Amino acid sequence: MYAVISSGGKQYRVEPGETVRIDLLDVEAGQNVKFDDVLAVSTDKGFKVGTPTVEGASVSGTVVKHGRADKIIVFKFKRKKQYKKTTGHRQGYTAVKIGEIVG
């Protein structure tokens, strides 16, 4: 059984029991979170695709921790102009352990 959810403008394929890193949520660690934007659900009975979401379907999980991903180096330069610029970026994430898929 799995589901496809939408969070933060991105789509994630989730299964019960797995831990997923999604975009940063404003929820404290240890609290429950519920995703109502379920785009598709696959069960033993079949596969449902929503238009745009599956009615009555939801995915619940528990926030494990918040963190930041590895640093990405951004290097810009223009040849023959003595222009060089180096910056970095670390994207924040929330680790969510998926508990139950209802649908």
C-alpha distances in whole Angstrom, upper triangle without the diagonal:
4,7,11,13,17,19,23,23,20,17,14,11,9,6,8,11,12,15,16,19,20,23,25,25,28,26,27,26,24,24,21,19,17,16,17,17,13,14,11,8,5,5,7,10,10,10,12,14,16,20,20,17,15,17,16,13,13,12,14,15,18,21,22,25,26,28,29,28,31,34,34,38,39,43,45,48,51,53,57,56,56,53,50,47,45,42,39,35,33,30,28,25,23,20,18,15,12,12,10,8,10,10
4,7,10,13,16,19,19,17,13,10,7,6,5,7,11,10,13,13,16,16,20,22,22,25,24,25,24,23,22,19,17,15,14,15,14,11,11,9,6,5,7,10,12,11,10,11,12,14,18,17,15,13,16,15,12,12,10,12,13,17,19,20,22,24,25,26,25,28,31,31,35,36,39,41,45,47,50,53,53,52,49,46,44,41,38,35,32,29,26,25,22,20,18,15,14,10,11,10,8,10,10
4,6,10,13,16,16,14,10,8,6,5,7,9,12,12,14,12,15,15,18,20,20,23,22,24,23,22,21,18,16,13,11,11,10,7,8,6,4,6,9,12,14,12,10,9,10,11,15,14,11,10,13,13,9,9,8,11,13,16,18,20,22,23,24,25,24,27,30,30,33,34,38,40,43,46,48,52,51,51,47,45,42,40,37,34,30,28,25,24,20,19,17,14,14,11,12,10,7,9,9
4,7,10,13,13,10,7,6,4,6,9,12,15,13,14,12,14,13,15,18,18,21,21,23,23,23,22,19,16,14,10,11,9,6,5,5,7,9,12,16,17,14,11,10,9,10,13,12,10,10,13,14,11,10,9,13,14,17,18,20,22,22,23,24,23,25,28,27,31,31,35,36,40,42,45,49,48,48,44,42,39,37,34,31,28,26,22,21,18,17,16,14,15,12,14,13,10,12,12
4,7,10,10,8,6,5,7,7,11,13,15,14,14,11,13,11,13,15,15,18,18,20,20,21,19,16,13,11,7,8,6,5,6,7,9,12,15,19,19,17,14,13,11,11,13,11,9,10,13,13,10,9,8,11,12,15,16,18,19,19,21,22,21,24,26,26,30,30,34,35,39,41,44,48,47,46,43,41,38,35,32,29,26,24,20,19,16,15,15,13,14,11,14,13,10,12,12
4,7,6,6,4,6,9,10,14,16,18,16,16,12,13,10,11,13,13,16,17,20,20,21,19,17,13,12,8,9,6,7,7,10,12,15,18,22,23,21,17,15,13,12,13,11,9,12,14,15,12,11,11,13,14,16,16,19,19,19,20,20,20,23,25,25,28,28,31,33,36,39,42,45,44,44,40,38,35,33,30,27,24,22,18,17,15,14,15,14,16,14,16,16,14,15,15
4,5,6,6,8,11,12,15,17,18,16,15,11,11,7,7,10,9,12,14,17,17,19,17,15,12,11,8,9,8,9,11,14,16,19,21,25,26,24,21,19,17,16,17,14,13,15,17,17,15,12,11,13,13,15,14,17,17,16,17,17,17,21,22,22,26,26,30,31,35,37,40,44,42,42,38,36,33,31,27,25,21,19,15,14,12,11,13,12,14,14,16,17,15,17,18
4,5,8,10,14,15,19,20,21,19,17,13,12,8,6,8,9,12,14,17,18,20,18,17,14,14,11,13,11,13,14,17,19,22,25,29,29,27,24,22,20,18,19,16,15,18,20,21,18,16,15,16,16,17,15,18,17,15,16,16,16,19,20,20,23,23,27,28,32,34,37,41,39,39,35,33,30,28,24,22,18,17,13,12,11,11,14,14,17,17,20,20,19,21,21
4,7,10,14,16,19,22,23,21,19,15,14,10,9,12,12,15,17,21,22,24,22,20,17,16,13,14,11,13,12,16,18,21,25,28,29,26,23,21,18,17,17,14,14,17,19,21,19,17,17,18,18,20,19,21,20,19,19,18,18,21,22,21,24,23,27,27,31,33,36,40,38,38,35,33,30,28,25,23,19,18,15,15,14,15,17,17,19,19,22,22,20,22,22
4,7,10,13,16,19,20,18,16,12,11,8,8,12,13,17,18,21,21,23,22,20,17,16,13,14,11,12,11,14,17,19,22,26,27,24,21,19,17,16,17,14,14,17,19,21,18,16,15,17,17,19,18,20,19,18,18,17,16,19,20,20,23,23,26,27,31,33,36,40,39,38,35,33,30,28,25,22,19,18,14,14,13,14,15,15,17,17,20,20,18,20,20
4,7,10,13,16,18,16,15,11,11,9,11,14,15,18,19,22,22,23,22,20,16,15,12,13,10,9,9,10,13,15,19,22,23,20,17,16,14,14,15,13,12,14,17,18,15,14,13,16,16,18,18,19,20,19,20,19,18,21,23,22,25,25,29,30,34,36,39,42,42,41,38,36,33,31,28,25,22,20,17,17,14,15,15,14,16,15,18,18,16,18,18
4,6,10,13,14,12,11,8,9,8,11,14,15,18,18,21,20,21,20,18,15,14,11,13,11,10,10,10,12,14,17,20,22,19,16,16,14,15,17,15,14,15,18,18,15,13,12,14,13,16,16,17,18,18,18,18,17,20,22,22,25,26,30,32,35,38,40,44,43,43,39,37,34,31,29,26,22,20,17,16,13,13,13,12,13,12,15,15,13,16,16
4,7,11,13,10,11,9,11,11,14,17,18,21,21,23,22,22,21,19,16,15,12,14,12,10,10,9,10,11,13,17,18,16,14,14,13,15,17,16,14,15,18,18,14,13,11,13,14,16,17,18,19,20,20,21,20,22,25,25,28,29,32,34,38,40,43,47,46,46,42,40,37,34,32,29,25,23,20,19,16,16,14,13,13,11,14,13,12,15,15
4,7,9,7,8,7,10,11,14,17,17,20,19,21,19,19,18,16,14,13,11,13,13,10,11,11,10,11,13,16,18,16,14,15,15,16,19,18,15,15,18,17,13,12,9,11,10,13,14,15,17,18,20,21,20,23,25,26,30,31,34,37,40,43,45,49,48,48,44,42,39,36,33,30,27,24,21,20,16,14,12,10,10,7,10,10,9,12,13
4,6,6,9,9,13,14,18,20,19,22,21,22,20,19,19,16,15,14,13,15,15,13,14,12,10,10,11,13,16,15,14,15,16,18,21,20,18,16,19,18,14,12,10,11,11,13,15,16,18,20,22,23,22,25,28,29,32,34,37,40,43,46,48,52,52,51,48,45,42,39,36,33,30,27,24,22,19,17,14,11,9,7,8,8,8,12,13
4,6,9,10,14,15,19,20,20,22,20,21,19,17,17,14,14,13,13,16,16,14,16,15,12,12,12,14,17,17,16,17,19,20,23,22,19,18,19,18,14,12,9,9,9,11,14,14,18,20,22,24,23,26,30,31,34,36,40,42,46,49,51,55,54,53,50,47,44,41,38,35,31,28,25,23,20,17,14,11,8,5,5,6,7,11,13
4,7,10,13,15,19,20,20,22,20,20,17,15,16,14,14,15,15,18,19,17,19,18,16,16,15,17,20,21,20,21,22,23,27,25,22,21,23,21,18,15,12,11,9,10,13,12,16,18,20,22,22,25,28,30,33,35,39,42,45,48,51,54,54,52,49,46,43,40,37,33,30,27,24,22,19,16,12,10,6,5,6,8,10,14,17
4,6,10,12,16,18,18,21,19,19,16,16,17,15,15,15,15,18,18,17,18,17,16,16,17,19,22,21,20,21,22,23,26,25,22,21,23,22,18,16,12,12,10,11,12,11,14,16,17,19,19,21,25,26,30,32,35,38,42,45,47,51,50,49,46,42,40,36,34,30,27,24,21,19,16,14,10,8,6,6,8,11,12,16,18
4,7,10,13,14,15,18,16,16,13,13,15,13,13,14,14,18,18,17,19,19,18,18,20,22,25,24,23,23,23,24,27,25,22,22,24,23,20,17,13,12,9,9,9,8,10,12,14,15,15,18,21,23,27,29,32,35,39,42,44,48,47,46,43,39,36,33,30,27,23,20,18,16,12,10,6,5,4,6,9,12,14,17,20
4,6,10,12,13,16,15,16,14,15,15,14,13,14,13,16,16,15,17,17,17,18,20,23,25,24,22,22,21,22,24,22,20,21,23,22,19,16,12,12,10,10,10,10,11,12,12,14,13,16,19,20,24,26,30,32,36,39,41,45,44,43,40,37,34,31,28,24,21,18,15,13,10,8,6,5,6,7,11,13,14,18,20
4,7,9,11,14,14,15,13,15,16,15,13,15,14,17,17,17,18,19,20,21,23,26,28,27,24,24,23,23,25,23,21,23,25,24,21,18,15,14,12,12,10,10,10,9,9,10,10,13,16,17,21,23,26,29,33,36,38,42,41,40,36,33,30,27,24,20,17,14,11,10,6,6,4,6,9,11,14,17,17,20,22
4,6,8,12,12,14,14,16,15,14,12,13,12,15,14,15,16,18,19,21,23,26,28,27,24,23,22,21,23,20,19,20,23,22,19,16,14,14,12,12,10,11,11,10,10,11,11,14,17,18,21,22,26,28,32,35,38,41,40,39,36,33,30,27,24,20,17,14,10,9,6,5,6,7,11,12,15,17,17,20,21
4,6,10,12,14,14,17,16,16,13,14,13,16,15,16,17,20,21,24,26,30,31,29,26,25,23,23,24,21,20,22,24,24,21,18,16,16,15,15,12,13,12,10,10,10,11,14,16,16,20,20,24,26,30,33,36,39,38,37,33,31,27,25,21,18,14,12,8,7,5,6,9,10,14,15,18,20,20,22,24
4,7,9,11,12,15,14,15,12,14,14,17,16,18,20,23,24,26,29,32,34,32,29,28,26,25,26,23,22,24,26,25,23,19,17,16,15,14,11,12,10,7,8,9,11,15,16,17,21,22,25,27,31,34,37,40,39,38,34,31,28,25,21,18,15,12,9,6,4,5,9,10,14,16,19,21,21,23,25
4,6,8,10,13,11,12,9,12,12,15,15,17,19,22,23,26,28,31,32,31,29,27,26,24,25,22,21,22,23,23,21,17,15,14,13,12,9,12,10,9,11,12,15,18,20,21,24,25,29,31,35,38,41,44,42,41,37,35,31,29,25,22,18,16,12,9,8,6,9,10,14,15,17,19,20,21,23
4,7,10,12,11,12,10,13,14,16,17,20,22,25,26,29,30,34,35,34,32,30,28,27,28,25,23,25,25,24,22,19,17,16,14,13,10,13,12,10,12,14,17,21,22,24,27,27,31,33,37,40,43,46,44,43,39,36,33,30,27,24,20,18,15,11,11,9,12,12,16,17,19,21,22,23,25
4,7,9,7,8,8,11,13,16,17,19,22,25,25,28,29,32,34,33,31,29,28,27,28,26,23,24,25,23,21,18,16,13,12,10,7,10,10,9,13,15,18,22,24,25,29,30,34,36,39,43,46,49,47,45,42,39,35,33,29,26,23,20,17,13,12,9,11,11,13,15,16,18,20,21,24
4,6,6,9,10,13,16,19,21,22,25,27,27,30,31,34,35,35,33,32,31,30,32,29,27,27,28,26,24,20,18,15,13,10,7,9,8,8,12,15,18,22,24,26,29,31,35,37,41,44,47,50,48,46,43,40,36,33,30,27,23,20,18,14,12,10,11,11,13,16,17,19,21,23,26
4,6,9,10,14,16,20,21,23,26,27,27,28,29,32,34,34,32,31,31,30,32,30,27,28,28,26,24,20,17,14,11,8,5,6,5,7,11,14,17,21,23,26,29,31,35,37,41,44,47,50,49,47,43,40,37,34,30,27,23,20,18,14,12,9,9,9,11,14,15,18,20,23,26
4,7,10,13,16,19,22,22,26,27,26,27,28,30,33,33,31,31,31,30,32,30,27,27,28,25,23,19,16,13,10,6,5,6,8,11,14,18,20,23,26,29,32,34,38,41,44,48,50,54,52,50,47,44,40,37,34,30,27,23,21,18,15,11,11,10,10,13,13,16,19,21,24
4,7,10,13,16,19,20,24,25,24,26,27,30,31,31,30,29,29,28,30,28,25,25,25,22,20,17,14,11,9,6,6,8,10,12,16,19,22,25,28,30,33,35,39,41,45,48,51,54,53,51,48,45,41,38,34,31,28,24,22,18,16,12,12,10,11,12,12,15,17,19,22
4,7,10,13,16,17,20,21,21,23,23,26,28,28,26,25,25,24,27,25,21,21,21,19,17,13,11,7,6,4,6,10,12,14,17,20,22,26,29,31,34,36,39,42,45,49,52,55,53,52,48,46,42,39,36,32,29,25,22,19,16,12,12,9,10,10,9,11,14,15,18
4,7,10,12,14,17,19,18,21,22,25,26,26,24,23,22,21,23,21,18,18,18,16,14,11,9,6,5,6,7,11,13,14,17,20,21,25,27,29,32,34,37,39,43,46,49,53,51,50,46,44,40,37,34,31,27,24,21,17,15,11,11,8,10,9,10,11,12,14,17
4,6,9,10,14,16,15,18,19,23,23,23,21,19,19,18,20,18,15,15,15,13,11,7,6,4,6,9,10,14,16,17,20,22,23,27,29,30,34,35,39,41,44,47,50,54,52,51,48,45,42,39,36,33,29,26,22,20,17,14,14,10,11,10,10,10,10,11,13
4,6,7,11,12,13,16,18,21,22,21,19,17,16,14,16,14,11,12,12,11,9,6,5,6,8,11,12,16,17,18,20,22,23,26,28,29,33,33,37,39,42,45,48,51,50,49,46,43,40,38,34,31,28,25,21,19,16,14,14,11,12,10,11,11,10,10,12
4,6,9,11,12,16,17,21,21,20,18,15,14,12,14,12,8,9,9,8,7,5,7,9,12,15,16,19,21,21,24,25,26,29,31,32,35,35,39,41,44,47,50,53,52,51,48,45,42,40,37,34,30,28,24,22,19,17,18,15,16,13,14,12,10,10,11
4,6,9,11,15,17,21,21,19,16,14,12,10,11,9,6,8,9,10,8,7,9,11,14,17,17,21,22,22,24,24,25,28,30,30,33,33,37,38,41,44,47,50,49,49,45,43,40,38,35,32,28,26,23,21,19,17,18,16,17,14,16,14,12,12,12
4,6,7,11,14,17,17,15,13,10,9,8,10,9,5,6,8,9,6,6,7,11,13,17,18,21,23,23,25,26,25,29,31,31,34,34,38,39,43,45,48,51,50,50,47,44,41,39,36,34,30,28,24,23,20,18,18,16,16,13,15,13,10,10,9
4,7,11,14,17,17,14,11,9,6,5,8,6,5,6,9,11,9,10,11,14,17,20,21,24,25,25,26,27,26,29,31,30,34,34,37,38,42,44,46,50,49,49,46,44,41,39,36,34,30,28,25,24,21,20,20,18,19,16,17,16,12,13,11
4,7,10,14,13,11,7,6,4,6,9,9,7,6,10,12,9,10,11,15,17,21,22,24,26,26,28,28,28,30,33,32,35,36,39,40,44,46,48,52,51,51,48,46,43,41,38,36,32,30,27,26,23,22,21,19,19,16,17,15,11,11,9
4,7,10,10,8,6,5,7,8,12,12,10,8,11,11,8,9,10,14,16,20,22,24,26,27,28,29,29,31,34,34,37,38,41,43,46,49,51,55,54,54,51,48,46,43,41,38,34,32,29,27,24,23,21,19,18,14,15,12,8,9,7
4,7,8,6,4,6,9,11,15,16,13,11,14,14,11,13,13,16,18,21,23,25,27,29,30,31,30,32,35,35,39,39,43,44,48,50,52,56,56,55,52,50,47,45,42,39,36,34,30,29,26,25,23,20,19,15,16,13,10,11,9
4,5,5,6,8,12,14,18,18,16,13,15,14,12,13,13,16,18,22,24,26,29,30,32,33,32,35,38,38,41,43,46,48,51,53,56,60,59,59,56,53,50,48,45,42,39,36,33,32,28,26,24,21,19,16,15,12,10,10,9
4,6,8,11,15,17,21,22,19,16,18,17,15,17,17,19,21,25,27,28,32,33,35,36,35,38,41,41,44,46,49,51,54,56,59,62,62,62,59,56,54,51,48,45,42,39,36,35,32,30,27,24,22,19,18,15,13,13,12
4,7,9,13,16,19,21,18,15,16,16,15,17,18,21,23,27,29,31,34,35,37,39,38,40,43,43,46,47,51,52,56,58,60,64,63,63,60,58,55,53,50,47,44,41,38,37,34,32,30,27,25,21,20,17,14,13,11
4,7,10,13,16,18,16,13,15,16,14,17,17,21,23,27,29,31,33,34,36,37,36,38,41,41,44,45,48,49,53,55,57,61,60,60,57,55,52,50,48,45,42,39,36,35,32,30,29,26,24,21,20,18,14,14,11
4,7,10,13,15,13,11,14,15,13,15,16,19,22,25,27,29,31,32,34,34,33,36,38,38,41,41,45,46,49,51,53,57,57,57,54,52,49,47,45,42,38,36,33,33,29,28,27,24,23,19,20,17,13,13,11
4,7,10,11,10,7,10,12,10,13,14,18,21,25,27,29,31,32,33,34,33,36,38,37,41,41,44,45,49,51,53,57,56,56,53,51,48,46,44,41,38,36,32,32,29,27,26,24,23,19,20,17,13,12,9
4,7,8,7,6,10,12,11,13,15,19,21,25,26,29,30,31,32,32,31,34,36,35,38,38,42,43,46,48,50,54,53,54,50,48,46,44,41,39,36,34,30,30,27,26,26,23,23,20,21,18,15,14,11
4,5,4,4,7,10,10,12,14,18,21,24,26,28,30,30,32,32,31,34,36,35,38,38,41,42,46,47,50,54,53,53,50,48,45,44,41,38,35,34,30,29,27,26,26,23,23,20,21,19,15,14,11
3,5,7,9,13,12,15,17,21,24,27,28,31,32,32,33,33,33,36,37,36,39,38,42,42,45,47,50,53,52,53,49,48,45,44,41,39,36,34,31,30,28,27,28,26,26,23,24,22,18,17,14
4,7,9,13,12,14,16,19,22,25,26,29,30,29,31,31,30,33,34,33,36,36,39,40,43,44,47,51,50,50,47,45,42,41,38,36,33,32,28,27,25,25,25,23,25,22,23,21,18,17,15
4,6,9,8,10,12,16,19,22,23,26,27,27,29,30,29,32,34,34,37,37,40,41,44,46,49,52,51,52,48,46,43,42,39,36,33,31,27,26,24,23,23,21,22,19,20,17,14,13,11
4,6,6,9,11,15,18,22,23,26,28,28,30,31,31,34,36,36,39,39,43,44,47,49,52,56,55,55,51,49,46,44,42,39,35,33,30,29,26,24,24,21,21,18,18,16,12,11,8
4,6,9,12,15,19,22,24,27,29,30,32,33,34,37,39,39,42,42,45,47,50,52,55,58,57,57,54,52,49,47,44,41,38,36,32,30,28,26,26,23,23,19,19,16,13,10,8
4,7,10,13,17,20,22,26,28,29,31,33,33,37,39,39,43,43,47,48,51,54,57,60,59,59,55,53,50,48,45,42,38,36,32,30,27,25,25,21,21,18,17,14,11,8,6
4,7,10,14,17,20,23,25,26,28,30,30,34,36,36,40,40,44,45,49,51,54,58,57,56,53,50,47,45,42,39,35,33,29,27,24,22,21,18,18,14,14,11,8,5,4
4,7,10,14,16,19,21,22,25,27,27,31,33,34,37,38,42,43,47,49,52,56,55,54,51,48,45,43,39,36,33,30,26,24,21,19,18,15,14,11,11,8,6,5,7
4,7,11,13,16,18,19,22,24,24,28,30,31,35,36,40,41,45,48,51,54,53,52,49,46,43,41,37,34,30,28,24,22,18,16,15,11,11,7,8,6,5,6,9
4,7,10,13,16,17,20,23,24,27,30,31,35,36,40,42,46,49,51,55,54,53,49,46,43,40,37,34,30,27,24,21,18,14,13,9,9,6,6,5,7,8,11
4,7,9,12,14,17,20,21,24,27,29,33,34,38,40,44,47,50,53,52,51,47,45,41,38,35,31,28,25,21,19,15,12,10,6,5,4,5,7,9,12,15
4,6,9,12,15,18,20,23,26,28,32,34,37,40,44,47,50,53,52,50,47,44,40,37,34,30,27,23,21,17,14,10,9,6,5,7,7,10,13,15,18
4,6,8,11,15,16,20,23,25,29,30,34,37,40,44,47,50,48,47,44,40,37,34,30,27,23,20,17,14,11,7,6,4,6,9,10,13,16,18,21
4,7,10,14,15,18,21,24,28,30,33,36,40,43,46,49,48,46,43,40,36,33,30,26,23,19,17,14,11,8,5,5,6,10,12,15,18,21,24
4,7,10,12,16,18,21,25,27,31,33,37,41,43,46,45,43,40,37,33,30,27,23,20,16,14,11,9,6,5,7,10,13,15,19,21,24,27
4,7,10,13,16,18,22,24,27,30,34,37,40,43,42,40,36,33,30,27,23,20,16,13,11,7,6,5,6,9,12,15,18,21,22,25,28
4,7,10,12,15,18,21,24,27,31,34,37,40,38,37,33,30,27,23,20,16,13,10,9,6,5,6,8,11,14,17,20,23,25,28,30
4,7,9,11,15,17,20,23,27,30,33,36,35,33,30,26,23,20,16,13,10,6,6,4,6,9,10,14,17,20,23,26,27,30,32
4,6,9,12,15,18,22,25,29,31,34,33,31,28,25,22,18,15,12,9,6,5,6,7,10,11,15,17,20,24,26,27,30,32
4,6,10,13,16,19,23,26,29,32,31,29,26,23,20,16,14,10,8,6,8,10,11,14,15,18,21,23,27,29,30,33,35
4,6,10,13,16,19,23,25,28,27,25,22,19,16,12,10,6,6,5,8,11,13,16,18,21,24,26,30,33,33,36,38
4,6,10,13,16,20,22,26,25,23,20,17,14,11,9,5,5,7,9,12,15,18,20,23,26,28,31,34,34,37,38
4,6,10,13,17,19,22,21,19,17,13,11,7,6,5,7,9,12,16,18,22,23,27,29,32,35,37,38,41,42
4,7,10,14,16,20,18,17,14,11,8,6,5,6,8,11,13,17,20,23,25,29,31,33,37,39,39,42,42
4,7,10,13,16,15,13,11,7,6,5,6,8,11,15,17,21,23,27,29,32,35,37,41,43,42,45,46
4,7,10,13,12,11,8,6,5,6,9,11,14,17,19,23,26,30,32,35,38,39,43,45,44,47,48
4,6,9,8,8,5,4,6,9,12,15,17,21,23,27,30,33,35,39,42,43,47,49,48,51,51
4,7,6,7,5,7,10,12,15,18,21,25,27,30,33,37,39,42,45,46,50,52,51,53,54
4,5,7,7,9,12,15,18,21,24,27,29,33,36,40,41,44,47,49,53,54,53,56,56
4,6,8,11,14,17,21,24,27,30,33,36,39,43,45,48,51,52,56,58,57,60,60
4,5,9,12,16,19,22,25,29,31,35,38,41,44,47,50,51,55,57,56,59,59
4,7,10,13,17,20,23,27,30,33,36,40,42,45,48,50,54,56,55,58,59
4,7,10,13,17,20,24,26,30,33,37,39,42,45,47,51,52,52,55,55
4,7,10,14,17,21,23,27,30,33,36,39,42,44,48,50,49,52,53
4,7,10,13,17,20,23,26,30,32,36,39,41,44,46,46,49,50
4,7,11,14,17,20,23,27,29,33,36,38,41,44,44,46,47
4,7,11,13,17,20,24,26,29,32,35,38,40,41,43,44
4,7,10,13,16,20,22,26,29,31,35,37,37,40,41
4,6,10,13,17,19,22,25,28,31,33,34,36,38
4,6,10,13,15,19,22,24,28,30,31,34,35
4,7,10,13,16,19,21,25,27,27,30,32
4,7,10,13,17,19,22,25,25,28,30
4,7,10,13,15,19,21,22,25,26
4,6,10,12,15,18,19,22,24
4,7,10,13,16,17,20,23
4,6,9,12,14,17,19
4,6,10,12,15,18
4,6,8,12,14
4,7,10,13
4,6,10
4,6
4
